[in-house]
Amino acid sequence: MHEESGPSWGMRGLRKWLSTAPETRDELLKLVQDSRRFLEPDTVAMLEGVLDLPATKIREVMTPRTAMISLQEDDQLLDILHTLVESAHSRFPVFSSDQPDNVVGILLAKDLLPYLTEPSNKVDIRALMRQPIFVPESARSDQVLRMLKNTQTHIAVVIDEYGTTSGLVTLEDILEEIVGEIEDEHDMVDEEAQFIIPDNDPQTANTWLVQALTPIEHFNNVLDADFSDDEVETVGGLLLQEMGLVSDLQGQIIELENWQFTIIEADARTIHLIRAVRK
């Protein structure tokens, strides 16, 4: 028989561990945390993930609007194929051409397969896209997981209190809250290493090139900054929040604390690359 402190279950330890019936969620969570004496660390982490899921809002799990890879309902097939190949995604939200803040459907890459033999043909993606599922930012992750499972859907559009698209959540996003990061062949091996790189311009000091999707927490840790991530999660989101509505993102200069941020790559709605200078 193994000792209680060993890696396997000890019968005496197991009986003692199970002798106390938890009455609250916090007591159950503590019981799971105490089970490290008997269970593998990965097993305990997954149990904690399951128990934390009801307390996790979908806004904490979703991919924000600024990071979504999407299509427009009037896109041409060649443009769609380029996005499909570059992203390696299998499902794409489709935005309305008249109301660019509204998702009107979900396009599955596999539905385009019959058209690949003649890519010059016109395709009406309105006829191919599926009905989207919408969930509020405040929804609990466990409820959304149950809904996706019951509807046999892998993706949902997240909307804010005004009904505007604020992000996207997938089945994988929620499962990662339980089992940890799920890496696939398309994931970067060291994605964080690409978020912030020194600017090679010899005329600039204390200057870095920053991807807009860099988490604020990562920016703070790497560059010893102290920006809040209570309301937005990325550096790009932080700058958009500070600027408000502007007609042209590229070239905008934003002063925050002892930093100067210059947007050096952007399109009509999304920031891509930023130059950050510590003053």
Contacts in CASP RR format, 6 or more apart in sequence:
PFRMAT RR
TARGET T0000
AUTHOR 0000-0000-0000
METHOD contacts of the structure
MODEL  1
MHEESGPSWGMRGLRKWLSTAPETRDELLKLVQDSRRFLEPDTVAMLEGV
LDLPATKIREVMTPRTAMISLQEDDQLLDILHTLVESAHSRFPVFSSDQP
DNVVGILLAKDLLPYLTEPSNKVDIRALMRQPIFVPESARSDQVLRMLKN
TQTHIAVVIDEYGTTSGLVTLEDILEEIVGEIEDEHDMVDEEAQFIIPDN
DPQTANTWLVQALTPIEHFNNVLDADFSDDEVETVGGLLLQEMGLVSDLQ
GQIIELENWQFTIIEADARTIHLIRAVRK
1 10 0 8 1.000
1 11 0 8 1.000
2 8 0 8 1.000
2 9 0 8 1.000
2 10 0 8 1.000
3 10 0 8 1.000
4 10 0 8 1.000
4 12 0 8 1.000
4 13 0 8 1.000
4 16 0 8 1.000
4 37 0 8 1.000
4 38 0 8 1.000
5 37 0 8 1.000
6 37 0 8 1.000
7 40 0 8 1.000
8 38 0 8 1.000
9 38 0 8 1.000
10 38 0 8 1.000
13 37 0 8 1.000
13 38 0 8 1.000
14 38 0 8 1.000
17 31 0 8 1.000
17 34 0 8 1.000
17 35 0 8 1.000
17 37 0 8 1.000
17 38 0 8 1.000
20 31 0 8 1.000
22 28 0 8 1.000
22 30 0 8 1.000
22 31 0 8 1.000
25 51 0 8 1.000
28 51 0 8 1.000
29 48 0 8 1.000
29 51 0 8 1.000
32 44 0 8 1.000
32 47 0 8 1.000
32 48 0 8 1.000
32 51 0 8 1.000
33 44 0 8 1.000
33 48 0 8 1.000
35 44 0 8 1.000
35 47 0 8 1.000
36 44 0 8 1.000
39 47 0 8 1.000
45 180 0 8 1.000
46 178 0 8 1.000
46 179 0 8 1.000
49 177 0 8 1.000
49 178 0 8 1.000
50 178 0 8 1.000
52 177 0 8 1.000
53 140 0 8 1.000
53 141 0 8 1.000
53 142 0 8 1.000
53 145 0 8 1.000
53 174 0 8 1.000
53 177 0 8 1.000
53 178 0 8 1.000
54 140 0 8 1.000
54 141 0 8 1.000
54 142 0 8 1.000
55 140 0 8 1.000
56 140 0 8 1.000
56 141 0 8 1.000
56 142 0 8 1.000
56 177 0 8 1.000
57 137 0 8 1.000
57 138 0 8 1.000
57 139 0 8 1.000
57 140 0 8 1.000
57 141 0 8 1.000
58 135 0 8 1.000
58 136 0 8 1.000
58 137 0 8 1.000
58 138 0 8 1.000
58 139 0 8 1.000
58 140 0 8 1.000
58 141 0 8 1.000
58 144 0 8 1.000
58 158 0 8 1.000
58 169 0 8 1.000
59 137 0 8 1.000
59 138 0 8 1.000
59 158 0 8 1.000
59 166 0 8 1.000
60 141 0 8 1.000
61 141 0 8 1.000
61 169 0 8 1.000
61 173 0 8 1.000
61 174 0 8 1.000
61 177 0 8 1.000
62 137 0 8 1.000
62 158 0 8 1.000
62 166 0 8 1.000
62 167 0 8 1.000
62 168 0 8 1.000
62 169 0 8 1.000
62 173 0 8 1.000
63 167 0 8 1.000
63 168 0 8 1.000
63 169 0 8 1.000
63 170 0 8 1.000
63 173 0 8 1.000
64 166 0 8 1.000
64 167 0 8 1.000
64 232 0 8 1.000
64 233 0 8 1.000
64 234 0 8 1.000
64 237 0 8 1.000
65 165 0 8 1.000
65 166 0 8 1.000
65 167 0 8 1.000
65 168 0 8 1.000
66 212 0 8 1.000
66 213 0 8 1.000
66 234 0 8 1.000
66 236 0 8 1.000
66 237 0 8 1.000
66 240 0 8 1.000
66 269 0 8 1.000
66 270 0 8 1.000
66 271 0 8 1.000
67 213 0 8 1.000
67 234 0 8 1.000
68 93 0 8 1.000
68 167 0 8 1.000
68 168 0 8 1.000
69 83 0 8 1.000
69 87 0 8 1.000
69 89 0 8 1.000
69 92 0 8 1.000
70 92 0 8 1.000
70 93 0 8 1.000
70 94 0 8 1.000
70 95 0 8 1.000
70 103 0 8 1.000
71 80 0 8 1.000
71 83 0 8 1.000
71 92 0 8 1.000
71 93 0 8 1.000
71 94 0 8 1.000
71 95 0 8 1.000
71 107 0 8 1.000
71 125 0 8 1.000
72 94 0 8 1.000
72 95 0 8 1.000
72 96 0 8 1.000
72 97 0 8 1.000
72 100 0 8 1.000
73 94 0 8 1.000
73 95 0 8 1.000
73 96 0 8 1.000
73 97 0 8 1.000
73 104 0 8 1.000
73 105 0 8 1.000
73 125 0 8 1.000
73 126 0 8 1.000
73 129 0 8 1.000
74 97 0 8 1.000
75 83 0 8 1.000
75 125 0 8 1.000
76 122 0 8 1.000
76 123 0 8 1.000
77 112 0 8 1.000
77 115 0 8 1.000
77 119 0 8 1.000
77 120 0 8 1.000
77 121 0 8 1.000
77 122 0 8 1.000
77 123 0 8 1.000
78 119 0 8 1.000
78 120 0 8 1.000
80 107 0 8 1.000
80 112 0 8 1.000
80 123 0 8 1.000
80 125 0 8 1.000
81 112 0 8 1.000
81 116 0 8 1.000
81 119 0 8 1.000
83 92 0 8 1.000
84 92 0 8 1.000
84 109 0 8 1.000
84 112 0 8 1.000
88 186 0 8 1.000
89 109 0 8 1.000
90 108 0 8 1.000
90 109 0 8 1.000
90 110 0 8 1.000
91 106 0 8 1.000
91 107 0 8 1.000
91 108 0 8 1.000
91 109 0 8 1.000
91 154 0 8 1.000
91 155 0 8 1.000
91 170 0 8 1.000
92 106 0 8 1.000
92 107 0 8 1.000
92 109 0 8 1.000
93 103 0 8 1.000
93 105 0 8 1.000
93 106 0 8 1.000
93 132 0 8 1.000
93 155 0 8 1.000
93 157 0 8 1.000
93 165 0 8 1.000
93 168 0 8 1.000
94 103 0 8 1.000
94 104 0 8 1.000
94 105 0 8 1.000
94 106 0 8 1.000
94 107 0 8 1.000
94 125 0 8 1.000
94 129 0 8 1.000
95 101 0 8 1.000
95 102 0 8 1.000
95 103 0 8 1.000
95 104 0 8 1.000
95 165 0 8 1.000
96 102 0 8 1.000
96 103 0 8 1.000
96 104 0 8 1.000
100 269 0 8 1.000
101 164 0 8 1.000
101 165 0 8 1.000
102 164 0 8 1.000
102 165 0 8 1.000
103 132 0 8 1.000
103 134 0 8 1.000
103 157 0 8 1.000
103 165 0 8 1.000
104 126 0 8 1.000
104 129 0 8 1.000
104 132 0 8 1.000
105 129 0 8 1.000
105 130 0 8 1.000
105 131 0 8 1.000
105 132 0 8 1.000
106 129 0 8 1.000
106 130 0 8 1.000
106 131 0 8 1.000
106 132 0 8 1.000
106 155 0 8 1.000
106 157 0 8 1.000
107 125 0 8 1.000
107 128 0 8 1.000
107 129 0 8 1.000
107 130 0 8 1.000
108 128 0 8 1.000
108 130 0 8 1.000
111 128 0 8 1.000
112 123 0 8 1.000
112 128 0 8 1.000
115 121 0 8 1.000
115 123 0 8 1.000
132 156 0 8 1.000
132 157 0 8 1.000
133 147 0 8 1.000
133 148 0 8 1.000
133 151 0 8 1.000
133 153 0 8 1.000
133 155 0 8 1.000
133 156 0 8 1.000
133 157 0 8 1.000
134 156 0 8 1.000
134 157 0 8 1.000
134 158 0 8 1.000
134 159 0 8 1.000
135 144 0 8 1.000
135 147 0 8 1.000
135 156 0 8 1.000
135 157 0 8 1.000
135 158 0 8 1.000
135 159 0 8 1.000
135 169 0 8 1.000
136 158 0 8 1.000
136 159 0 8 1.000
136 160 0 8 1.000
136 161 0 8 1.000
137 158 0 8 1.000
137 159 0 8 1.000
137 160 0 8 1.000
137 161 0 8 1.000
137 166 0 8 1.000
141 174 0 8 1.000
141 177 0 8 1.000
144 156 0 8 1.000
144 169 0 8 1.000
144 174 0 8 1.000
145 171 0 8 1.000
145 174 0 8 1.000
145 175 0 8 1.000
147 153 0 8 1.000
147 156 0 8 1.000
148 154 0 8 1.000
148 155 0 8 1.000
148 156 0 8 1.000
148 171 0 8 1.000
148 174 0 8 1.000
149 171 0 8 1.000
153 171 0 8 1.000
154 170 0 8 1.000
154 171 0 8 1.000
154 172 0 8 1.000
155 168 0 8 1.000
155 169 0 8 1.000
155 170 0 8 1.000
155 171 0 8 1.000
156 168 0 8 1.000
156 169 0 8 1.000
156 170 0 8 1.000
157 165 0 8 1.000
157 167 0 8 1.000
157 168 0 8 1.000
158 165 0 8 1.000
158 166 0 8 1.000
158 167 0 8 1.000
158 168 0 8 1.000
158 169 0 8 1.000
159 165 0 8 1.000
159 166 0 8 1.000
160 166 0 8 1.000
172 182 0 8 1.000
175 182 0 8 1.000
176 182 0 8 1.000
188 194 0 8 1.000
192 218 0 8 1.000
194 211 0 8 1.000
195 210 0 8 1.000
195 211 0 8 1.000
195 213 0 8 1.000
195 214 0 8 1.000
195 215 0 8 1.000
195 218 0 8 1.000
195 219 0 8 1.000
195 222 0 8 1.000
196 208 0 8 1.000
196 209 0 8 1.000
196 210 0 8 1.000
196 211 0 8 1.000
196 214 0 8 1.000
196 218 0 8 1.000
196 219 0 8 1.000
196 222 0 8 1.000
196 223 0 8 1.000
197 208 0 8 1.000
197 209 0 8 1.000
198 207 0 8 1.000
198 208 0 8 1.000
198 209 0 8 1.000
199 207 0 8 1.000
199 208 0 8 1.000
199 209 0 8 1.000
199 275 0 8 1.000
201 207 0 8 1.000
204 277 0 8 1.000
206 277 0 8 1.000
206 278 0 8 1.000
206 279 0 8 1.000
207 275 0 8 1.000
207 276 0 8 1.000
207 277 0 8 1.000
207 278 0 8 1.000
208 223 0 8 1.000
208 275 0 8 1.000
208 276 0 8 1.000
209 264 0 8 1.000
209 273 0 8 1.000
209 274 0 8 1.000
209 275 0 8 1.000
209 276 0 8 1.000
210 219 0 8 1.000
210 235 0 8 1.000
210 261 0 8 1.000
210 273 0 8 1.000
210 274 0 8 1.000
210 275 0 8 1.000
210 276 0 8 1.000
211 235 0 8 1.000
211 272 0 8 1.000
211 273 0 8 1.000
211 274 0 8 1.000
212 234 0 8 1.000
212 235 0 8 1.000
212 236 0 8 1.000
212 237 0 8 1.000
212 239 0 8 1.000
212 270 0 8 1.000
212 271 0 8 1.000
212 272 0 8 1.000
212 273 0 8 1.000
212 274 0 8 1.000
213 234 0 8 1.000
213 235 0 8 1.000
213 236 0 8 1.000
214 234 0 8 1.000
214 235 0 8 1.000
214 236 0 8 1.000
215 229 0 8 1.000
215 233 0 8 1.000
215 234 0 8 1.000
215 235 0 8 1.000
216 227 0 8 1.000
216 228 0 8 1.000
216 229 0 8 1.000
216 232 0 8 1.000
216 233 0 8 1.000
216 234 0 8 1.000
216 235 0 8 1.000
216 238 0 8 1.000
217 229 0 8 1.000
219 225 0 8 1.000
219 227 0 8 1.000
219 235 0 8 1.000
220 226 0 8 1.000
220 227 0 8 1.000
223 276 0 8 1.000
223 278 0 8 1.000
225 257 0 8 1.000
225 259 0 8 1.000
226 257 0 8 1.000
227 235 0 8 1.000
227 238 0 8 1.000
227 256 0 8 1.000
227 257 0 8 1.000
231 241 0 8 1.000
232 238 0 8 1.000
232 240 0 8 1.000
232 241 0 8 1.000
235 261 0 8 1.000
235 274 0 8 1.000
235 276 0 8 1.000
236 271 0 8 1.000
236 274 0 8 1.000
237 271 0 8 1.000
238 256 0 8 1.000
239 252 0 8 1.000
239 254 0 8 1.000
239 261 0 8 1.000
239 263 0 8 1.000
239 271 0 8 1.000
239 274 0 8 1.000
240 271 0 8 1.000
242 254 0 8 1.000
242 256 0 8 1.000
243 249 0 8 1.000
243 252 0 8 1.000
243 254 0 8 1.000
246 252 0 8 1.000
249 263 0 8 1.000
249 266 0 8 1.000
249 267 0 8 1.000
249 268 0 8 1.000
249 269 0 8 1.000
249 270 0 8 1.000
249 271 0 8 1.000
250 263 0 8 1.000
250 264 0 8 1.000
250 265 0 8 1.000
250 266 0 8 1.000
251 262 0 8 1.000
251 263 0 8 1.000
251 264 0 8 1.000
251 266 0 8 1.000
252 262 0 8 1.000
252 263 0 8 1.000
253 260 0 8 1.000
253 261 0 8 1.000
253 262 0 8 1.000
253 263 0 8 1.000
254 260 0 8 1.000
254 261 0 8 1.000
254 262 0 8 1.000
254 263 0 8 1.000
255 261 0 8 1.000
258 278 0 8 1.000
258 279 0 8 1.000
259 276 0 8 1.000
259 277 0 8 1.000
259 278 0 8 1.000
259 279 0 8 1.000
260 276 0 8 1.000
260 277 0 8 1.000
260 279 0 8 1.000
261 274 0 8 1.000
261 275 0 8 1.000
261 276 0 8 1.000
261 277 0 8 1.000
262 274 0 8 1.000
262 275 0 8 1.000
262 277 0 8 1.000
263 271 0 8 1.000
263 273 0 8 1.000
263 274 0 8 1.000
264 273 0 8 1.000
264 274 0 8 1.000
264 275 0 8 1.000
265 271 0 8 1.000
265 272 0 8 1.000
265 273 0 8 1.000
266 272 0 8 1.000
266 273 0 8 1.000
END
